Amino acid sequence: MMKRDVGDPAFPIWLLGDSNPPQWEGVLTTPLDPRHPARHSIWTPVLDQIQDRVYRLCGDRMDTSSLYIRNAVASATDKPAGKTKEWVLASREAAAFRELLDEHRPVLLISFGAFSFEFARRVLAEEPQRPYAHWGARGLGEQFRERVCSFDLSRTNLLPLLHVSIARGKFIQSHEYFCGRENANYFCYVGDTIGEILVRHRHALPVWIARAGEASLPSC
């Protein structure tokens, strides 16, 4: 049986996936389990680029051991139809997630795909509510850019990333649609952008691997 979540909810960065993969729930242990290939299609390349950007800018690395990871809903059967605005089962999950957000107030909430993004928007009481089918790669990219520009340490910042569309047959279009330009590399674009945000606010974010004998915050 998969755990509902993994990591430390006090950590400033949270990852929000879609739902538990039904055929693997009895084998996998956690949301975004490292043994499942989807994790390495949607998150590992982004994280690699984040770490590369951060290291080049200030010589540090983000400590990912405490990342708080959760799926929007545990069961895929609780997801509403893509074109409906009326959510019933997912709304119960949203209420529980809202309590967690209110208690821990992470600075950065990274969602994967259209459903988890709309789920997080509703948890954060963003209006208007939309069917999650509204959010294609273009729309998620536009939201990513807008939210990067308005990043604010005093609140939870929701940044949407792509889910499995970046690893399917139209992956080239997904790169270009999300980034808003031809020949774009989605992984480099979002990884560099998130890395630069972390470095810009590095002294306020306790997310760094501590050097031997040093405090957890970077000295750069």
Secondary structure, DSSP 8 states (H G I E B T S, - for coil): ---SEES-TTSSEEEEEEE--GGGTTT--STT-TTSHHHHHHTHHHHHHHHHHHHHHHS--B--TT-EEEEEESSGGGS--TT----SHHHHHHHHHHHHHHHH--SEEEEEHHHHHHHHHHHTT-SS---GGG--HHHHHHHHHHHHHT--TTS-EEEEE--GGGGSTTHHHHHHHHHTSTT--HHHHHHHHHHHHHHHTTTT---B---TTS-SS---
